[in-house]
Amino acid sequence: MKTPLFISLSLLVLAGISGFTGATDKTISNLQEAFKGESNASAKYAAYADQARKDGFPQISAMFAATSKAEAIHAENHKKVLEKMGQKVEPFKPQFTVKSTKENLDDAIKGETFEMTTMYPGYIVTAKTENAANAVKSFRWAMDTEKKHQLMYQKTLAALNGKLTNTLPKVYWVCPKCGNTYDELKPESSCSFCSTGRDKYIKFDH
C-alpha cells in the first residue's frame, strides 16, 4: 500500500515533468497575455516614433522611443517570471496599424488606460490570490509605469492640438530594471519603483 507521503512526492515529481502549474494557472495565462501585449506595444510605439519624426514632431518621437523601450522592459520582466515558473515563452509577432501622430496618440491613450484601470489591476489581484509574488511585482511595475505613460500621452496630445509641441519635454529617461519613465531634464536620483540609480537610466532625446 502506498503511503500519503509517497503519493505526495510522486505528484511533485509529475508536476516537474509535465509542467503542471497547479494554483498559478491563471497567473501564468495572464503573464503570457501581458508579455504579448507589452511586446506589441513596444513595437507599435517604435513605429509611432518613426511616424512622429516623419510628421515633423521630434519631441513626440523621442517620447514614443522612450515608452517603446519601457514596454520592452515590461515584456522582458514578464518573460523572466514565466521562465522562473518553468514556462516556455513562445515567439510573438506584433500586429498594429500606424496612422497620423494624432491618431497614434489617441490609440496609445486608450491602450494605456485599459492596462492601468482594468488589465493590470485584475492581474495583480489574481497573482496575489495565487501567491505569485514575482508576478505581482512585474505587473505592478508595468501598471505604475502605464499610469505615467497615459499622462504623457494626454499632455502631448493637448500640446499637439494646441500647436504647442515646442513646449513639450526634450529629454526622457527610462529605468532599465522596471521601465519607469521620466519626462524631465534631471529625474530623481533613484527609481521610485525599484531603487535603481539614476546613473543607469537610459536617455532619449531628439
C-alpha positions as CSV (number, residue, x, y, z in Angstrom):
1,M,0.0,0.0,0.0
2,K,1.3,3.4,-1.0
3,T,1.7,5.9,1.9
4,P,0.3,9.5,1.6
5,L,3.9,10.8,1.7
6,F,4.8,8.6,-1.3
7,I,1.8,9.9,-3.2
8,S,2.6,13.5,-2.4
9,L,6.2,13.1,-3.6
10,S,5.0,11.3,-6.7
11,L,2.7,14.3,-7.5
12,L,5.6,16.7,-7.1
13,V,7.7,14.7,-9.5
14,L,4.9,14.5,-12.1
15,A,4.5,18.3,-11.7
16,G,8.1,18.9,-12.6
17,I,7.9,16.5,-15.6
18,S,4.6,17.6,-17.1
19,G,4.8,21.4,-16.4
20,F,1.8,21.2,-14.1
21,T,1.2,24.6,-12.7
22,G,-1.4,23.9,-10.0
23,A,-2.6,27.0,-8.2
24,T,-0.9,29.5,-10.6
25,D,-2.6,28.5,-13.8
26,K,-4.5,31.8,-14.2
27,T,-1.4,33.9,-13.3
28,I,0.6,32.1,-15.9
29,S,-2.1,32.8,-18.5
30,N,-2.1,36.4,-17.5
31,L,1.7,36.7,-17.7
32,Q,1.6,35.2,-21.2
33,E,-1.1,37.7,-22.3
34,A,0.8,40.6,-20.7
35,F,4.0,39.5,-22.4
36,K,2.3,39.6,-25.8
37,G,0.6,43.0,-25.0
38,E,3.8,44.6,-23.9
39,S,5.8,43.2,-26.9
40,N,3.1,44.5,-29.2
41,A,3.1,47.9,-27.5
42,S,6.9,48.2,-27.7
43,A,6.9,47.5,-31.5
44,K,4.0,49.8,-32.1
45,Y,5.4,52.7,-30.2
46,A,8.7,52.4,-32.0
47,A,6.7,52.7,-35.3
48,Y,4.8,55.6,-33.8
49,A,8.2,57.3,-33.0
50,D,9.2,56.9,-36.7
51,Q,5.9,58.4,-37.8
52,A,6.2,61.3,-35.4
53,R,9.6,62.1,-36.8
54,K,8.2,61.9,-40.4
55,D,5.4,64.3,-39.3
56,G,7.9,66.8,-38.0
57,F,7.5,66.2,-34.3
58,P,10.9,65.2,-32.9
59,Q,9.9,65.7,-29.3
60,I,7.0,63.3,-29.7
61,S,9.2,60.9,-31.5
62,A,11.6,60.9,-28.5
63,M,8.7,60.3,-26.1
64,F,7.5,57.3,-28.2
65,A,11.0,55.9,-28.4
66,A,11.3,56.1,-24.6
67,T,7.9,54.4,-24.0
68,S,8.7,51.8,-26.5
69,K,11.8,50.8,-24.5
70,A,9.8,50.8,-21.3
71,E,7.3,48.4,-22.8
72,A,10.1,46.1,-24.0
73,I,11.4,46.1,-20.4
74,H,8.0,45.1,-19.1
75,A,7.7,42.3,-21.7
76,E,11.2,41.0,-20.7
77,N,10.2,41.1,-17.0
78,H,7.1,39.1,-17.6
79,K,9.1,36.6,-19.7
80,K,11.6,36.2,-16.8
81,V,8.8,35.4,-14.4
82,L,7.3,32.9,-16.7
83,E,10.6,31.2,-17.2
84,K,11.1,31.0,-13.4
85,M,7.8,29.3,-13.2
86,G,9.0,26.7,-15.7
87,Q,7.1,28.0,-18.7
88,K,8.3,28.3,-22.3
89,V,7.6,31.7,-23.9
90,E,6.5,31.3,-27.5
91,P,7.7,33.7,-30.2
92,F,5.2,36.5,-30.8
93,K,4.7,38.6,-34.0
94,P,3.4,42.1,-33.2
95,Q,0.4,43.4,-35.2
96,F,-0.7,47.0,-35.4
97,T,-1.6,49.9,-37.7
98,V,0.3,53.2,-37.9
99,K,-1.7,56.3,-38.7
100,S,-1.1,60.0,-38.1
101,T,0.7,61.1,-35.0
102,K,-2.6,62.5,-33.5
103,E,-4.4,59.2,-34.2
104,N,-1.4,57.3,-32.8
105,L,-1.6,59.3,-29.6
106,D,-5.3,58.6,-29.3
107,D,-4.6,54.9,-29.7
108,A,-1.8,55.0,-27.1
109,I,-4.0,56.7,-24.6
110,K,-6.7,54.1,-25.0
111,G,-4.2,51.3,-24.6
112,E,-2.6,52.7,-21.5
113,T,-5.9,53.5,-19.9
114,F,-7.1,49.9,-20.4
115,E,-3.9,48.5,-18.9
116,M,-3.8,50.7,-15.9
117,T,-7.5,50.6,-15.0
118,T,-8.6,47.1,-16.0
119,M,-5.9,44.7,-17.1
120,Y,-3.1,45.0,-14.6
121,P,-5.3,45.6,-11.5
122,G,-7.1,42.4,-12.3
123,Y,-3.9,40.5,-12.9
124,I,-2.5,41.7,-9.6
125,V,-5.5,40.6,-7.6
126,T,-5.2,37.1,-9.2
127,A,-1.5,36.9,-8.7
128,K,-1.9,37.8,-5.0
129,T,-4.6,35.2,-4.6
130,E,-2.3,32.6,-6.2
131,N,0.7,33.7,-4.1
132,A,2.7,34.6,-7.2
133,A,4.9,37.3,-5.7
134,N,7.2,37.7,-8.7
135,A,4.2,38.2,-11.0
136,V,2.7,40.8,-8.6
137,K,5.9,42.8,-8.8
138,S,6.2,42.6,-12.6
139,F,2.6,43.5,-13.0
140,R,2.8,46.4,-10.6
141,W,5.9,47.9,-12.2
142,A,4.2,47.8,-15.5
143,M,0.9,49.2,-14.2
144,D,2.6,52.1,-12.4
145,T,4.6,52.9,-15.5
146,E,1.5,52.9,-17.7
147,K,-0.1,55.5,-15.4
148,K,2.8,57.8,-16.2
149,H,2.7,57.0,-19.9
150,Q,-1.0,57.8,-20.1
151,L,-0.4,61.3,-18.6
152,M,2.5,61.9,-21.0
153,Y,0.3,60.9,-24.0
154,Q,-2.6,63.1,-22.8
155,K,-0.3,66.1,-22.3
156,T,1.4,65.5,-25.7
157,L,-2.0,65.3,-27.5
158,A,-3.2,68.5,-25.8
159,A,0.0,70.2,-27.0
160,L,-0.4,68.9,-30.5
161,N,-4.0,70.0,-30.7
162,G,-3.0,73.5,-29.4
163,K,0.0,73.7,-31.7
164,L,2.3,73.9,-28.8
165,T,4.6,70.9,-29.4
166,N,7.6,73.1,-28.9
167,T,6.8,73.3,-25.2
168,L,7.0,69.5,-24.8
169,P,9.9,67.9,-22.9
170,K,13.0,67.4,-24.9
171,V,14.5,64.6,-22.8
172,Y,13.1,61.3,-21.5
173,W,14.7,58.7,-19.2
174,V,13.8,55.0,-18.7
175,C,14.8,52.8,-15.8
176,P,16.4,49.6,-17.3
177,K,15.0,47.4,-14.5
178,C,11.3,48.3,-14.2
179,G,10.6,50.6,-17.2
180,N,9.7,53.6,-15.0
181,T,9.7,56.6,-17.4
182,Y,10.6,60.2,-16.7
183,D,10.0,63.3,-18.9
184,E,12.3,65.8,-17.2
185,L,15.8,67.0,-17.6
186,K,17.0,65.7,-14.2
187,P,14.9,62.8,-12.9
188,E,15.1,61.6,-9.3
189,S,18.4,60.1,-8.1
190,S,17.0,56.6,-7.7
191,C,13.9,55.0,-9.2
192,S,10.8,55.3,-7.0
193,F,9.6,51.9,-8.2
194,C,12.7,49.7,-8.0
195,S,15.5,51.9,-6.4
196,T,17.8,51.6,-9.5
197,G,20.3,54.5,-9.5
198,R,19.9,57.4,-11.9
199,D,23.3,56.7,-13.5
200,K,21.8,53.6,-15.0
201,Y,18.8,55.3,-16.6
202,I,18.5,55.1,-20.4
203,K,18.3,58.6,-22.1
204,F,16.2,59.5,-25.1
205,D,16.2,62.9,-26.8
206,H,15.6,64.2,-30.3
